Amino acid sequence: MTSTHEVDVAAHAEALCKIIERLLHGRGPVVQGAVLVDLTAMYFAGHHPAVREECITEFVKAMRELIPVNEAIIFEREGGKPAGWEIQ
């Protein structure tokens, strides 16, 4: 069962993500990546070094779990996968 606090955190995070997405839209992958790396570094700089590596590991795990979810959202919004997406 999801607590009210978890729902509030999720709703707040989703709202902030929508704002940040609009700010980054159209800026290109290099600029987007640079902004996200800097924000992520600021986030981890606020964690004590004794727990930082564990936090990074959990962060990357959560990010990897969200990639397919967000990929599906993007493909739906854009009307499918871009040409050549399946070719590596």
DSSP file (Angstrom, degrees, kcal/mol; ACC not computed):
  #  RESIDUE AA STRUCTURE BP1 BP2  ACC     N-H-->O    O-->H-N    N-H-->O    O-->H-N    TCO  KAPPA ALPHA  PHI   PSI    X-CA   Y-CA   Z-CA
    1    1 A M              0   0    0      0, 0.0     2,-0.4     0, 0.0     0, 0.0   0.000 360.0 360.0 360.0 138.2    0.0    0.0    0.0
    2    2 A T        -     0   0    0      1,-0.0     2,-0.1     4,-0.0     0, 0.0  -0.726 360.0-132.3 -90.6 131.7    1.3    3.5   -0.9
    3    3 A S     >  -     0   0    0     -2,-0.4     4,-2.0     1,-0.1     5,-0.2  -0.367  20.6-114.4 -79.3 162.1    1.4    6.1    1.9
    4    4 A T  H  > S+     0   0    0      1,-0.2     4,-2.6     2,-0.2     5,-0.2   0.882 118.5  55.3 -60.9 -39.1    0.0    9.6    1.5
    5    5 A H  H  > S+     0   0    0      2,-0.2     4,-2.6     1,-0.2    -1,-0.2   0.919 106.6  49.4 -60.6 -45.0    3.6   10.9    1.9
    6    6 A E  H  > S+     0   0    0      2,-0.2     4,-2.5     1,-0.2    -1,-0.2   0.890 111.4  49.5 -62.4 -39.8    4.8    8.7   -1.0
    7    7 A V  H  X S+     0   0    0     -4,-2.0     4,-2.6     2,-0.2    -2,-0.2   0.918 111.2  49.4 -64.5 -43.9    2.0    9.9   -3.2
    8    8 A D  H  X S+     0   0    0     -4,-2.6     4,-2.5     2,-0.2    -2,-0.2   0.913 112.4  47.6 -61.7 -43.8    2.8   13.5   -2.3
    9    9 A V  H  X S+     0   0    0     -4,-2.6     4,-2.8     2,-0.2    -2,-0.2   0.926 113.2  48.2 -63.2 -45.5    6.5   13.0   -3.1
   10   10 A A  H  X S+     0   0    0     -4,-2.5     4,-2.5     2,-0.2    -2,-0.2   0.909 113.1  47.3 -62.8 -42.9    5.7   11.3   -6.4
   11   11 A A  H  X S+     0   0    0     -4,-2.6     4,-2.1     2,-0.2    -1,-0.2   0.905 113.6  47.8 -65.9 -41.8    3.3   14.1   -7.4
   12   12 A H  H  X S+     0   0    0     -4,-2.5     4,-2.3    -5,-0.2    -2,-0.2   0.923 112.9  48.5 -64.8 -44.4    5.7   16.8   -6.5
   13   13 A A  H  X S+     0   0    0     -4,-2.8     4,-2.6     1,-0.2    -2,-0.2   0.911 110.9  50.8 -62.6 -43.0    8.6   15.0   -8.4
   14   14 A E  H  X S+     0   0    0     -4,-2.5     4,-2.0     2,-0.2    -1,-0.2   0.905 110.0  49.9 -62.3 -41.7    6.4   14.6  -11.5
   15   15 A A  H  X S+     0   0    0     -4,-2.1     4,-1.6     1,-0.2    -1,-0.2   0.919 112.5  46.7 -64.0 -43.6    5.4   18.2  -11.5
   16   16 A L  H  X S+     0   0    0     -4,-2.3     4,-2.7     1,-0.2     5,-0.2   0.897 109.1  55.1 -65.4 -39.3    9.1   19.3  -11.2
   17   17 A C  H  X S+     0   0    0     -4,-2.6     4,-3.0     1,-0.2    -1,-0.2   0.895 105.7  52.4 -60.5 -39.8   10.1   16.9  -13.9
   18   18 A K  H  X S+     0   0    0     -4,-2.0     4,-1.8     2,-0.2    -1,-0.2   0.891 110.6  47.6 -64.1 -38.7    7.6   18.5  -16.3
   19   19 A I  H  X S+     0   0    0     -4,-1.6     4,-1.8     2,-0.2    -2,-0.2   0.942 114.7  45.2 -65.4 -48.0    9.0   21.9  -15.6
   20   20 A I  H  X S+     0   0    0     -4,-2.7     4,-2.2     1,-0.2     5,-0.2   0.888 109.2  56.5 -64.6 -39.5   12.6   20.8  -16.1
   21   21 A E  H  X S+     0   0    0     -4,-3.0     4,-1.8     1,-0.2    -1,-0.2   0.915 107.6  48.5 -58.2 -43.4   11.6   18.9  -19.3
   22   22 A R  H  < S+     0   0    0     -4,-1.8    -1,-0.2     1,-0.2    -2,-0.2   0.881 110.7  51.2 -64.8 -37.5   10.2   22.1  -20.7
   23   23 A L  H  < S+     0   0    0     -4,-1.8    -1,-0.2     1,-0.2    -2,-0.2   0.859 116.4  40.0 -66.9 -35.3   13.3   24.0  -19.8
   24   24 A L  H >< S+     0   0    0     -4,-2.2     3,-2.2    -5,-0.1     4,-0.3   0.688  86.3 118.4 -88.1 -19.5   15.6   21.3  -21.5
   25   25 A H  T 3< S+     0   0    0     -4,-1.8    -3,-0.0     1,-0.3    -4,-0.0  -0.215  85.6   6.3 -55.2 129.5   13.4   20.7  -24.6
   26   26 A G  T 3  S+     0   0    0      1,-0.1    -1,-0.3     0, 0.0    -2,-0.1   0.486  95.5 111.6  80.3   3.4   15.2   21.6  -27.8
   27   27 A R  S <  S-     0   0    0     -3,-2.2     4,-0.5     1,-0.1    -2,-0.1   0.576  80.9-115.1 -86.0  -8.8   18.5   22.3  -26.1
   28   28 A G     >  -     0   0    0     -4,-0.3     4,-2.6     1,-0.1     5,-0.2   0.142  27.2 -83.2  88.0 152.3   20.2   19.2  -27.7
   29   29 A P  H  > S+     0   0    0      0, 0.0     4,-2.5     0, 0.0     5,-0.2   0.792 123.5  55.9 -65.8 -29.9   21.7   16.2  -26.0
   30   30 A V  H  > S+     0   0    0      2,-0.2     4,-2.3     1,-0.2     5,-0.1   0.948 113.5  39.6 -68.9 -47.1   25.0   17.7  -25.1
   31   31 A V  H  > S+     0   0    0     -4,-0.5     4,-2.5     2,-0.2     5,-0.2   0.929 116.7  50.7 -67.1 -44.9   23.5   20.7  -23.2
   32   32 A Q  H  X S+     0   0    0     -4,-2.6     4,-2.5     1,-0.2     5,-0.2   0.937 112.3  47.3 -57.5 -47.0   20.8   18.4  -21.6
   33   33 A G  H  X S+     0   0    0     -4,-2.5     4,-2.8    -5,-0.2     5,-0.2   0.906 110.7  51.6 -61.7 -42.8   23.4   16.0  -20.5
   34   34 A A  H  X S+     0   0    0     -4,-2.3     4,-2.3     2,-0.2    -1,-0.2   0.909 111.4  47.4 -61.8 -42.6   25.6   18.7  -19.0
   35   35 A V  H  X S+     0   0    0     -4,-2.5     4,-2.7     2,-0.2     5,-0.2   0.936 114.2  46.4 -64.0 -46.6   22.7   20.2  -17.0
   36   36 A L  H  X S+     0   0    0     -4,-2.5     4,-2.4    -5,-0.2    -2,-0.2   0.885 112.0  50.7 -66.6 -38.2   21.6   16.8  -15.7
   37   37 A V  H  X S+     0   0    0     -4,-2.8     4,-2.6    -5,-0.2    -1,-0.2   0.928 112.3  47.3 -63.5 -44.0   25.2   15.8  -14.8
   38   38 A D  H  X S+     0   0    0     -4,-2.3     4,-2.3    -5,-0.2    -2,-0.2   0.928 113.5  47.1 -64.7 -44.8   25.7   19.1  -12.9
   39   39 A L  H  X S+     0   0    0     -4,-2.7     4,-2.1     1,-0.2    -1,-0.2   0.904 113.4  49.3 -62.3 -40.5   22.4   18.8  -11.0
   40   40 A T  H  X S+     0   0    0     -4,-2.4     4,-2.5    -5,-0.2    -2,-0.2   0.900 109.8  50.9 -65.9 -40.8   23.2   15.1  -10.2
   41   41 A A  H  X S+     0   0    0     -4,-2.6     4,-2.2     1,-0.2    -1,-0.2   0.898 109.7  50.6 -63.4 -40.1   26.6   16.1   -8.9
   42   42 A M  H  X S+     0   0    0     -4,-2.3     4,-0.9     2,-0.2    -1,-0.2   0.910 109.6  51.8 -62.0 -41.1   25.1   18.8   -6.7
   43   43 A Y  H >< S+     0   0    0     -4,-2.1     3,-0.7     1,-0.2    -2,-0.2   0.940 114.0  41.6 -60.6 -48.6   22.6   16.3   -5.4
   44   44 A F  H >< S+     0   0    0     -4,-2.5     3,-1.7     1,-0.2    -1,-0.2   0.788 104.2  65.8 -74.3 -26.4   25.4   13.8   -4.4
   45   45 A A  H 3< S+     0   0    0     -4,-2.2    -1,-0.2     1,-0.3    -2,-0.2   0.788  96.0  60.2 -62.6 -25.7   27.7   16.5   -3.1
   46   46 A G  T << S+     0   0    0     -4,-0.9     2,-0.4    -3,-0.7    -1,-0.3   0.503  90.6  86.3 -80.2  -4.4   25.1   17.0   -0.4
   47   47 A H  S <  S-     0   0    0     -3,-1.7     5,-0.1    -4,-0.1    -3,-0.0  -0.778  91.4-103.7 -97.1 141.7   25.4   13.4    0.8
   48   48 A H    >>  -     0   0    0     -2,-0.4     3,-2.0     1,-0.1     4,-1.2  -0.349  29.8-120.6 -59.5 139.3   28.1   12.5    3.4
   49   49 A P  H 3> S+     0   0    0      0, 0.0     4,-0.6     0, 0.0    -1,-0.1   0.777 109.8  66.3 -54.8 -27.1   31.0   10.7    1.7
   50   50 A A  H 34 S+     0   0    0      1,-0.2     4,-0.1     2,-0.1    -2,-0.1   0.772 116.1  25.3 -67.0 -24.8   30.4    7.7    3.9
   51   51 A V  H <> S+     0   0    0     -3,-2.0     4,-2.2     2,-0.1    -1,-0.2   0.427  95.9  97.2-115.7  -1.9   27.1    7.0    2.2
   52   52 A R  H  X S+     0   0    0     -4,-1.2     4,-2.6     1,-0.2     5,-0.2   0.903  83.0  48.9 -59.7 -47.5   27.7    8.6   -1.2
   53   53 A E  H  X S+     0   0    0     -4,-0.6     4,-2.4     1,-0.2    -1,-0.2   0.898 112.1  49.4 -62.3 -40.2   28.7    5.5   -3.2
   54   54 A E  H  > S+     0   0    0      2,-0.2     4,-2.2     1,-0.2    -1,-0.2   0.903 111.6  49.5 -64.3 -40.6   25.7    3.6   -1.8
   55   55 A C  H  X S+     0   0    0     -4,-2.2     4,-2.5     2,-0.2    -2,-0.2   0.898 110.2  50.4 -64.6 -41.1   23.4    6.5   -2.8
   56   56 A I  H  X S+     0   0    0     -4,-2.6     4,-2.7     2,-0.2     5,-0.2   0.920 109.7  51.1 -63.1 -43.6   24.9    6.6   -6.3
   57   57 A T  H  X S+     0   0    0     -4,-2.4     4,-2.1     1,-0.2    -2,-0.2   0.924 113.0  44.5 -59.7 -45.8   24.4    2.9   -6.7
   58   58 A E  H  X S+     0   0    0     -4,-2.2     4,-2.4     2,-0.2    -1,-0.2   0.869 112.3  53.1 -67.9 -36.5   20.7    3.2   -5.7
   59   59 A F  H  X S+     0   0    0     -4,-2.5     4,-2.6     2,-0.2    -2,-0.2   0.935 110.5  46.2 -62.1 -48.1   20.2    6.2   -7.9
   60   60 A V  H  X S+     0   0    0     -4,-2.7     4,-2.7     2,-0.2    -2,-0.2   0.894 111.5  52.9 -64.1 -39.9   21.6    4.5  -11.0
   61   61 A K  H  X S+     0   0    0     -4,-2.1     4,-1.8    -5,-0.2    -2,-0.2   0.941 111.9  44.7 -59.4 -48.2   19.4    1.4  -10.2
   62   62 A A  H  X S+     0   0    0     -4,-2.4     4,-1.4     1,-0.2    -2,-0.2   0.896 112.5  52.3 -64.0 -40.6   16.3    3.6  -10.0
   63   63 A M  H  X S+     0   0    0     -4,-2.6     4,-1.2     1,-0.2     3,-0.4   0.929 108.1  50.9 -61.6 -45.4   17.3    5.4  -13.2
   64   64 A R  H  < S+     0   0    0     -4,-2.7     3,-0.3     1,-0.2    -1,-0.2   0.866 108.1  53.0 -61.1 -36.2   17.8    2.2  -15.1
   65   65 A E  H  X S+     0   0    0     -4,-1.8     4,-0.5     1,-0.2    -1,-0.2   0.813 110.2  48.5 -67.7 -29.7   14.3    1.0  -14.0
   66   66 A L  H  X S+     0   0    0     -4,-1.4     4,-2.7    -3,-0.4     5,-0.3   0.643  90.6  81.4 -86.3 -15.4   12.8    4.2  -15.3
   67   67 A I  H  X S+     0   0    0     -4,-1.2     4,-2.8    -3,-0.3     5,-0.2   0.950  94.7  43.1 -58.8 -52.7   14.4    4.2  -18.7
   68   68 A P  H  > S+     0   0    0      0, 0.0     4,-2.1     0, 0.0    -1,-0.2   0.867 114.3  52.5 -63.3 -33.3   12.0    1.7  -20.3
   69   69 A V  H  X S+     0   0    0     -4,-0.5     4,-1.7     2,-0.2    -2,-0.2   0.950 114.7  40.6 -63.4 -49.1    9.0    3.5  -18.8
   70   70 A N  H  X S+     0   0    0     -4,-2.7     4,-2.6     2,-0.2    -1,-0.2   0.838 111.1  57.6 -70.9 -33.1   10.1    6.9  -20.1
   71   71 A E  H  X S+     0   0    0     -4,-2.8     4,-2.8    -5,-0.3     5,-0.2   0.931 107.1  48.6 -60.7 -45.1   11.1    5.4  -23.4
   72   72 A A  H  X S+     0   0    0     -4,-2.1     4,-2.2     2,-0.2    -2,-0.2   0.896 111.0  50.7 -61.7 -40.5    7.6    4.1  -23.9
   73   73 A I  H  X S+     0   0    0     -4,-1.7     4,-2.4     2,-0.2    -2,-0.2   0.926 112.2  46.7 -63.5 -44.8    6.2    7.5  -23.0
   74   74 A I  H  X S+     0   0    0     -4,-2.6     4,-2.5     2,-0.2    -2,-0.2   0.932 112.3  49.3 -63.7 -46.2    8.4    9.3  -25.5
   75   75 A F  H  X>S+     0   0    0     -4,-2.8     5,-3.7     1,-0.2     4,-0.6   0.885 112.2  48.7 -62.9 -38.0    7.6    6.8  -28.3
   76   76 A E  H ><5S+     0   0    0     -4,-2.2     3,-0.8    -5,-0.2    -1,-0.2   0.934 113.3  46.6 -66.1 -44.9    3.9    7.2  -27.6
   77   77 A R  H 3<5S+     0   0    0     -4,-2.4    -2,-0.2     1,-0.2    -1,-0.2   0.858 116.1  45.1 -64.5 -36.2    4.1   10.9  -27.6
   78   78 A E  H 3<5S-     0   0    0     -4,-2.5    -1,-0.2    -5,-0.2    -2,-0.2   0.427 118.2-107.6 -91.3   0.2    6.3   11.0  -30.8
   79   79 A G  T <<5S-     0   0    0     -3,-0.8    -3,-0.2    -4,-0.6     2,-0.2   0.773  78.0 -34.5  81.4  26.2    4.1    8.4  -32.7
   80   80 A G  S   <S-     0   0    0     -5,-3.7    -2,-0.1    -6,-0.2    -3,-0.0  -0.625  93.0 -35.4 122.7-179.0    6.6    5.5  -32.5
   81   81 A K        -     0   0    0     -2,-0.2     3,-0.1     1,-0.1     5,-0.0  -0.478  66.9-102.6 -76.7 147.1   10.2    4.8  -32.5
   82   82 A P    >   -     0   0    0      0, 0.0     3,-2.0     0, 0.0     4,-0.2  -0.309  51.6 -81.2 -65.1 153.9   12.5    6.9  -34.7
   83   83 A A  T 3  S+     0   0    0      1,-0.3     0, 0.0     2,-0.1     0, 0.0  -0.312 118.2  15.7 -55.8 133.7   13.7    5.3  -38.0
   84   84 A G  T >  S+     0   0    0     -3,-0.1     3,-1.2     1,-0.0    -1,-0.3   0.501  83.0 132.3  81.5   4.9   16.6    3.0  -37.4
   85   85 A W  T <  S+     0   0    0     -3,-2.0    -2,-0.1     1,-0.3    -1,-0.0   0.858  71.1  51.7 -58.0 -37.3   16.0    2.8  -33.7
   86   86 A E  T 3  S+     0   0    0     -4,-0.2     2,-0.4    -5,-0.0    -1,-0.3   0.663  91.9  90.4 -76.9 -15.3   16.3   -1.0  -33.7
   87   87 A I    <         0   0    0     -3,-1.2     0, 0.0     1,-0.1     0, 0.0  -0.689 360.0 360.0 -86.2 129.8   19.7   -1.0  -35.5
   88   88 A Q              0   0    0     -2,-0.4    -1,-0.1     0, 0.0    -3,-0.0   0.431 360.0 360.0-102.8 360.0   22.7   -0.8  -33.3
